[in-house]
Amino acid sequence: MTERTIGWGVVATGNIAHNIADDLRGLEHSRLAAVSSRKLDRAGAFAREFGDAATSAHDDVRALVDDPAVDVVYIATPHAQHAPVVELALDAGKAVLCEKAFTTSLAETTRLAGLARERGVFCMEAMWTRFNPLVVQLRQLVADGAIGDVRAVSADLGFVAPTDRSDRLWDPALGGGVLLDVGIYPVAFAQMLLGRPTALTVTGTLNEQGVDNEAGLLLTWPDGVRAHLDASLVSPIPGAALVMGTTGRIEVPPRFHAATSMRLVHAPGRGVEETQTFEWEKEGRGYVPMLRAVAQAVREGRTECPEMPLTDTVEIADILDQALAGLGVRYPDPAPLG
């Protein structure tokens, strides 16, 4: 049976939107149907680069959401602008794929997750790491007991951000700071394997604008299970991950959030280790597996993907909310659509 072509509408035209649109070009039975930007000429240029003759350009997100050719609305605006666009799309009955972090607060994330379920509309946070075939395999290895019982997880990620304080990474009005932009990857990795923690400790620093430069988290679960997580916008942290169990470990070299290799170490006794290496040749820029899964879910009328359900998005938002509060970061309420 021929699969229905899915029309994608891309909101915003920044770097991540370019990467997604580039991968859409290599995805079977999908096309860029529409793009919106605050500036029509920018939307038009994006449409010509990544779309076809029928791709429409808009300077109003409402027009994109209402475009009958759009099946899925992909939201690539800064974090603080996600919530009103997600709500607009859900109210219109359009499937949503929203960049992480889903919103800037647990309250907004919980509200929108509830709205998606109430509307019966597909909605997902764009956590592309979850769809990476190596990460899918890692989860299965853990579930199958390949390393025994998981006792600890560690993950880190960071880079040196631009020093220009007008950059969106530093702007509290746009949801700037390390946790929402970078720290979400280590947090989501730990939550994927261990679920919602029972306790959280955080340390870090803020800049003069009140957003987080760097953060270190210790998450704990019953019986001493723990996760050590680090993220930074002021240090070039390698980006490795390690899952430690009672009979072995899984090592994911930098950068784990875009993994192309990992190593399973089976260590049943002192001095005895057996290793197995797994590799994946990245498809496009790495987003293809996620985009393929979303398109198929929409074709089948499903409202969530099992790799990244809304329950996980809410739990991740809870962890980030606690960590931000512990550091003293406060974001303004999201502005309504103009």
matplotlib code that plots the C-alpha trace (Angstrom):
import matplotlib.pyplot as plt

x = [0.0, 1.3, 2.0, 0.3, 2.7, 2.9, 3.0, 5.3, 4.9, 8.1, 7.7, 10.9, 13.9, 17.0, 19.8, 17.8, 15.0, 17.5, 18.8, 15.3, 14.3, 17.4, 16.7, 13.0, 14.3, 15.8, 12.7, 10.4, 6.7, 7.3, 7.5, 8.0, 4.5, 4.8, 7.2, 6.6, 8.9, 8.5, 9.9, 8.2, 11.4, 13.2, 10.3, 10.3, 14.0, 13.7, 10.8, 12.8, 15.8, 14.1, 10.6, 9.1, 7.0, 3.9, 5.6, 4.0, 5.7, 4.0, 4.8, 2.0, 2.1, -1.7, -1.6, 0.8, -1.3, -4.4, -2.7, -4.6, -1.4, 0.2, -0.3, 2.5, 3.6, 7.3, 8.1, 11.7, 11.3, 13.2, 12.0, 9.9, 7.9, 6.9, 3.8, 1.5, 2.4, 1.8, -1.6, -2.5, -1.7, -3.4, -6.6, -6.5, -6.1, -2.6, 0.0, 2.9, 6.6, 8.1, 11.8, 13.2, 12.8, 9.1, 8.3, 10.1, 8.1, 6.6, 3.2, 3.0, 4.3, 1.7, -1.1, -0.2, 0.3, -3.2, -4.6, -3.0, -4.6, -7.9, -7.9, -6.7, -3.9, -0.4, 2.1, 5.8, 8.9, 11.6, 14.0, 15.9, 18.3, 15.6, 15.2, 18.9, 19.2, 22.1, 20.1, 17.1, 19.5, 21.0, 17.6, 16.9, 20.2, 19.4, 15.9, 17.3, 19.6, 22.8, 24.5, 22.5, 20.7, 21.5, 23.2, 24.3, 24.2, 26.5, 26.2, 27.6, 27.4, 28.7, 30.3, 31.6, 28.7, 29.0, 30.0, 27.5, 24.9, 22.2, 22.5, 19.3, 21.3, 21.7, 18.3, 15.9, 12.9, 13.7, 14.3, 18.1, 20.6, 22.3, 19.7, 16.9, 19.3, 22.0, 21.3, 18.1, 20.1, 21.8, 18.6, 16.5, 19.1, 18.9, 15.1, 14.9, 16.7, 15.5, 12.3, 11.4, 14.0, 13.0, 15.5, 17.6, 20.6, 21.9, 24.9, 25.9, 26.4, 24.3, 25.3, 24.4, 21.2, 20.0, 20.3, 22.4, 25.9, 26.6, 24.9, 25.8, 23.0, 22.8, 19.6, 18.8, 16.4, 15.6, 18.3, 21.2, 20.6, 21.9, 22.7, 25.6, 24.9, 26.8, 26.1, 27.9, 27.8, 31.2, 33.3, 33.8, 32.5, 33.2, 29.6, 30.0, 27.6, 28.0, 25.4, 26.8, 25.2, 25.9, 27.4, 28.7, 28.5, 27.6, 29.9, 28.7, 31.6, 31.2, 28.8, 26.3, 23.2, 24.2, 25.7, 27.4, 29.1, 28.9, 30.6, 29.0, 31.3, 30.2, 32.1, 30.7, 33.7, 36.9, 39.4, 37.0, 35.6, 34.0, 33.4, 31.1, 31.1, 28.1, 28.1, 25.6, 26.2, 24.2, 21.3, 21.5, 22.1, 20.7, 17.1, 15.7, 14.8, 12.7, 11.0, 10.2, 8.7, 6.5, 5.3, 4.3, 2.5, 0.5, -0.4, -1.6, -3.6, -1.5, -1.2, 2.2, 5.4, 6.5, 10.1, 9.2, 5.7, 4.3, 4.7, 8.5, 8.3, 6.4, 8.9, 11.9, 10.2, 9.8, 13.5, 14.5, 11.9, 13.4, 17.0, 16.2, 14.4, 17.4, 19.7, 17.4, 16.5, 13.1, 11.7, 9.0, 5.6, 5.5, 4.1, 0.9, 1.1, 1.1]
y = [0.0, 3.4, 5.5, 8.9, 11.8, 13.9, 17.7, 19.4, 23.1, 24.6, 27.5, 29.7, 29.5, 29.3, 26.7, 23.8, 24.4, 24.2, 20.9, 19.4, 20.7, 19.3, 15.8, 16.1, 16.2, 12.7, 11.3, 9.1, 10.2, 13.6, 17.1, 20.7, 22.1, 25.5, 27.6, 30.7, 33.5, 37.0, 38.1, 36.9, 37.2, 34.9, 32.3, 32.5, 31.9, 28.9, 27.5, 27.8, 26.1, 23.1, 22.9, 22.5, 24.7, 24.2, 25.0, 28.1, 30.9, 32.8, 35.7, 34.6, 31.3, 31.2, 31.1, 28.1, 26.3, 26.8, 25.7, 22.6, 21.1, 21.0, 17.7, 18.3, 21.6, 21.5, 24.3, 25.6, 29.0, 29.8, 27.9, 30.7, 31.0, 27.3, 27.2, 29.5, 27.9, 24.4, 25.5, 27.1, 23.9, 21.6, 23.7, 23.4, 19.7, 19.6, 17.2, 18.9, 18.2, 20.8, 21.4, 20.8, 22.1, 21.7, 24.8, 26.9, 25.4, 22.3, 24.0, 24.9, 21.5, 19.7, 21.9, 21.4, 17.6, 17.5, 19.6, 17.2, 14.3, 16.1, 17.0, 13.5, 15.1, 13.8, 15.8, 15.2, 16.9, 16.6, 14.5, 13.1, 11.1, 8.7, 7.6, 7.1, 3.3, 3.0, 4.5, 2.3, -0.6, 0.6, 0.7, -2.8, -4.1, -2.6, -4.0, -7.5, -7.4, -7.2, -5.2, -6.5, -4.0, -0.4, 1.3, 4.6, 6.8, 9.6, 12.0, 15.4, 17.9, 21.4, 24.0, 27.6, 29.8, 33.2, 35.9, 38.3, 38.7, 39.5, 35.9, 33.9, 31.5, 34.2, 35.9, 35.1, 36.3, 33.6, 30.8, 31.1, 29.2, 25.9, 23.6, 24.1, 24.2, 21.7, 20.1, 18.6, 16.0, 14.5, 14.8, 13.1, 10.3, 9.6, 9.8, 7.4, 4.7, 5.4, 7.4, 10.3, 10.6, 10.8, 13.5, 16.1, 18.2, 21.0, 23.3, 25.9, 29.5, 32.3, 35.2, 38.8, 38.3, 35.7, 32.6, 29.5, 29.3, 25.8, 23.1, 19.9, 17.6, 14.6, 12.7, 9.8, 6.9, 4.3, 1.9, 4.3, 4.4, 7.7, 9.8, 12.4, 15.0, 18.0, 20.8, 24.0, 27.0, 28.1, 24.9, 22.5, 19.4, 16.3, 14.9, 11.2, 8.9, 5.8, 3.3, 1.2, -2.0, -4.9, -7.1, -4.6, -1.2, 0.6, 3.4, 6.0, 8.2, 11.9, 13.1, 10.8, 12.7, 12.1, 8.7, 6.9, 4.2, 2.5, -0.3, -2.9, -4.3, -7.5, -7.9, -10.9, -11.3, -9.6, -9.1, -10.7, -8.4, -9.1, -6.2, -5.7, -2.6, -1.2, 1.4, 3.5, 5.5, 8.6, 9.3, 12.8, 15.1, 12.5, 13.6, 11.2, 8.3, 10.7, 12.3, 8.9, 7.8, 10.9, 10.7, 7.1, 7.8, 10.5, 8.2, 5.6, 8.1, 7.6, 10.5, 9.6, 7.8, 5.1, 6.3, 9.8, 9.8, 12.9, 11.3, 11.5, 15.1, 16.0, 14.1, 15.8, 19.2, 18.4, 17.7, 20.8, 22.9, 21.7, 22.3, 25.8, 26.7, 25.4, 27.7, 30.6, 31.0, 32.6, 33.0, 35.5, 34.1, 33.3, 36.2, 35.5, 35.3, 38.8]
z = [0.0, -0.9, 2.2, 2.4, 2.0, 5.1, 4.8, 7.3, 8.4, 9.9, 12.3, 12.4, 10.1, 12.4, 12.5, 13.9, 11.4, 8.6, 9.9, 10.2, 6.8, 5.2, 6.7, 5.5, 1.9, 2.4, 4.1, 2.1, 1.8, 3.5, 2.1, 3.3, 2.8, 4.5, 6.5, 8.6, 9.8, 11.2, 7.9, 4.7, 2.6, 5.1, 4.9, 1.1, 0.9, 3.2, 1.2, -2.0, -0.5, 1.1, -0.4, -3.9, -6.1, -3.9, -0.6, 0.9, 2.9, 5.6, 8.0, 10.4, 12.2, 12.2, 8.5, 8.6, 11.1, 9.0, 5.8, 4.6, 3.2, 6.7, 8.6, 11.2, 12.7, 13.7, 16.1, 16.1, 17.9, 21.1, 24.2, 25.6, 22.4, 22.2, 24.4, 22.4, 19.1, 20.5, 21.8, 18.5, 16.6, 19.0, 18.9, 15.1, 15.3, 13.8, 14.9, 16.8, 17.0, 19.3, 19.9, 23.3, 25.9, 25.3, 27.4, 30.1, 33.0, 34.4, 34.7, 31.0, 29.9, 32.0, 30.7, 27.1, 27.5, 29.0, 26.1, 23.6, 25.3, 25.6, 21.9, 20.8, 18.7, 18.2, 20.2, 20.9, 22.2, 19.5, 21.6, 18.5, 20.7, 21.7, 18.1, 17.4, 16.6, 19.0, 21.9, 21.0, 21.2, 24.5, 26.1, 24.9, 26.2, 29.6, 29.6, 28.7, 31.7, 29.6, 32.4, 35.3, 37.5, 36.7, 39.7, 38.2, 35.1, 34.2, 31.3, 30.4, 27.6, 27.0, 24.8, 25.1, 24.0, 22.3, 24.7, 23.1, 25.8, 23.2, 22.0, 22.6, 24.8, 27.4, 27.1, 30.0, 27.9, 25.4, 27.9, 27.8, 30.0, 30.0, 31.5, 28.9, 25.9, 26.8, 30.2, 28.9, 27.0, 30.1, 32.1, 29.4, 29.2, 32.9, 32.9, 30.0, 31.9, 35.5, 35.4, 37.8, 40.6, 44.2, 45.1, 43.3, 44.3, 42.0, 41.9, 39.3, 38.5, 37.0, 34.9, 35.4, 33.4, 35.9, 33.6, 34.3, 32.9, 34.1, 36.3, 38.0, 39.1, 41.4, 40.9, 43.3, 43.4, 46.1, 47.2, 46.2, 42.4, 41.1, 38.2, 37.9, 35.2, 34.0, 31.5, 30.6, 28.3, 29.6, 29.3, 26.4, 28.2, 26.1, 26.0, 27.1, 28.8, 31.0, 32.2, 35.1, 36.2, 38.5, 35.8, 33.3, 31.7, 28.5, 27.3, 24.8, 23.7, 22.8, 21.8, 23.3, 22.3, 18.6, 19.1, 16.3, 18.5, 21.9, 23.8, 25.9, 28.6, 30.3, 33.6, 35.5, 37.8, 39.0, 36.1, 33.5, 30.8, 27.5, 25.1, 22.2, 20.0, 18.1, 15.4, 13.4, 10.2, 10.7, 8.3, 7.1, 10.0, 12.5, 12.7, 10.0, 12.5, 14.6, 11.6, 10.1, 13.4, 13.7, 10.1, 10.6, 13.8, 12.1, 9.2, 11.6, 13.7, 16.9, 19.3, 20.8, 20.0, 22.5, 22.3, 23.6, 25.3, 26.8, 30.3, 29.8, 28.6, 31.8, 34.0, 32.3, 32.8, 36.5, 36.9, 35.0, 36.9, 40.3, 39.1, 37.8, 41.0, 43.0, 41.0, 41.4, 37.7, 37.1, 33.6, 32.6, 31.6, 27.8, 25.7, 23.7, 20.0, 18.4]

ax = plt.figure().add_subplot(projection="3d")
ax.plot(x, y, z, "-o")
ax.set_aspect("equal")
plt.show()
